[in-house]
Amino acid sequence: MSVDLRTQYLGLELKNPLVASACPLTESFDNQRRLEDAGAAAIVMPSLFEEQILQEESNFTGVHEFGTNSFAEALSYFPEPEEYRVSTEEYLDRIQAAKRGLTIPVIASLNGTSLGGWLRYAKLIEEAGADALELNIYFVAADVEMSGEEVERRYLDLVQAVASSVSIPVAVKIGPYFSSVGHMARQLVDAGAKGLVLFNRFLQPDIRLDTLDTRPHLVLSTEFELLLPLRWIAVLYGRVNASLALTSGVHSAHGAIKGLLAGADVVMMASALYKQGLSCVGAMIEQMKLWMEENDYHSVSQMKGSMSHRNSPDPTAFERGNYMKALASFTGTPI
Ligand SMILES: Cc1cc2nc3c(=O)[nH]c(=O)nc-3n(C[C@H](O)[C@H](O)[C@H](O)COP(=O)(O)O)c2cc1C
């Protein structure tokens, strides 16, 4: 039996549901080509950051044109331009090169939290030929005066501004820390998101005891982290009018299959590419096919959402019931 791995994401026809997630590995054309050869169905390029764009522009125009000293001070916390991986101009060139040399779709990524002078980059990214744009809203609401409603408004205004400035589809990558993830998801779609990418992994700062300072701490994910996006993809499947991408914790064909059964249109991988190498995509595709054959699935579309909250034989497993069952069945004893 041959299985049909095709899927649709953001209106794009993909040959399979495995997408290389935004990270430095998708930056060079050499790696992009290797990912395509390994079987990746699309790539998401690493993000262009709001701060980077503003910083580069301030170097041209003089930082005072942005108005406040606090802006200049804020910028001083970010890396110097030469520490960024690529300049904004080079980023746009890389999109063009990827589009010239690859056959798979190329999704660019913008990372920002405010309505700044950087928004025109969405248009430039579109003009450079990107098939879609992923907007990573990496906002840590550390201001205790800011209400949940204000935080949500910030997201929605940003999505609305970006989505209305381009005609390519815009996917929004969010974190899990909303009091109502489902309601927020719907609002994002109403604001113009054609896809939702669940979830951002927020970096947690660590305190160094020897130097008594804080350091940003990037660790690659583990397979266990799949469970958080898995639950919310399952809950959102069939309830939002948008594509769903699962990111965080996909390290194997089994992880990818679970994502699809929950309801994802695609699954994205970054940590697995670092840990297992770019060629792991090919092996995962073969393992997925095998699993589908053994379990009588003919196509990815047949699998999609069959274990979602809506279709699951036990929907309470995605809710509070799961917690009680887990506690009741826990048999751990202290060492
Ligand atoms: C080294 C590294 C760099 C990353 N850079 C970006 C980025 O530029 N933009 C972005 O949206 N996500 C970025 N991510 C997040 C990944 O795209 C992905 O969402 C996250 O790592 C969870 O997926 P994983 O479990 O497959 O790693 C980065 C991840 C890693 C490990």
The ligand as an SDF file (V2000), in Angstrom:
LIG
                    3D

 31 33  0  0  0  0  0  0  0  0999 V2000
   19.1890   27.6180   18.1720 C   0  0  0  0  0  0  0  0  0  0  0  0
   17.7490   27.9720   17.9590 C   0  0  0  0  0  0  0  0  0  0  0  0
   17.4240   29.1750   17.3340 C   0  0  0  0  0  0  0  0  0  0  0  0
   16.0870   29.5120   17.1220 C   0  0  0  0  0  0  0  0  0  0  0  0
   15.7960   30.6620   16.4500 N   0  0  0  0  0  0  0  0  0  0  0  0
   14.4930   30.9650   16.2030 C   0  0  0  0  0  0  0  0  0  0  0  0
   14.1410   32.1100   15.4520 C   0  0  0  0  0  0  0  0  0  0  0  0
   15.0030   32.8520   14.9600 O   0  0  0  0  0  0  0  0  0  0  0  0
   12.8230   32.3790   15.2700 N   0  0  0  0  0  0  0  0  0  0  0  0
   11.8370   31.5730   15.7620 C   0  0  0  0  0  0  0  0  0  0  0  0
   10.6500   31.8500   15.5430 O   0  0  0  0  0  0  0  0  0  0  0  0
   12.1370   30.4680   16.4580 N   0  0  0  0  0  0  0  0  0  0  0  0
   13.4240   30.1470   16.6900 C   0  0  0  0  0  0  0  0  0  0  0  0
   13.7290   29.0130   17.3800 N   0  0  0  0  0  0  0  0  0  0  0  0
   12.6280   28.1870   17.9060 C   0  0  0  0  0  0  0  0  0  0  0  0
   12.3480   27.0060   16.9940 C   0  0  0  0  0  0  0  0  0  0  0  0
   11.9080   27.4200   15.7180 O   0  0  0  0  0  0  0  0  0  0  0  0
   11.2970   26.0770   17.5920 C   0  0  0  0  0  0  0  0  0  0  0  0
   10.0360   26.7010   17.5930 O   0  0  0  0  0  0  0  0  0  0  0  0
   11.6260   25.6500   19.0150 C   0  0  0  0  0  0  0  0  0  0  0  0
   12.9990   25.3330   19.1540 O   0  0  0  0  0  0  0  0  0  0  0  0
   10.8020   24.4320   19.4240 C   0  0  0  0  0  0  0  0  0  0  0  0
   10.9600   23.3780   18.5100 O   0  0  0  0  0  0  0  0  0  0  0  0
   11.9730   22.1570   18.7460 P   0  0  0  0  0  0  0  0  0  0  0  0
   11.4980   21.4130   19.9260 O   0  0  0  0  0  0  0  0  0  0  0  0
   11.8340   21.3470   17.4720 O   0  0  0  0  0  0  0  0  0  0  0  0
   13.3250   22.7320   18.9250 O   0  0  0  0  0  0  0  0  0  0  0  0
   15.0490   28.6520   17.5840 C   0  0  0  0  0  0  0  0  0  0  0  0
   15.4000   27.4460   18.2160 C   0  0  0  0  0  0  0  0  0  0  0  0
   16.7230   27.1050   18.3940 C   0  0  0  0  0  0  0  0  0  0  0  0
   17.0410   25.7920   19.0540 C   0  0  0  0  0  0  0  0  0  0  0  0
  1  2  1  0
  2  3  1  0
  2 30  2  0
  3  4  2  0
  4  5  1  0
  4 28  1  0
  5  6  2  0
  6  7  1  0
  6 13  1  0
  7  8  2  0
  7  9  1  0
  9 10  1  0
 10 11  2  0
 10 12  1  0
 12 13  2  0
 13 14  1  0
 14 15  1  0
 14 28  1  0
 15 16  1  0
 16 17  1  0
 16 18  1  0
 18 19  1  0
 18 20  1  0
 20 21  1  0
 20 22  1  0
 22 23  1  0
 23 24  1  0
 24 25  2  0
 24 26  1  0
 24 27  1  0
 28 29  2  0
 29 30  1  0
 30 31  1  0
M  END
$$$$
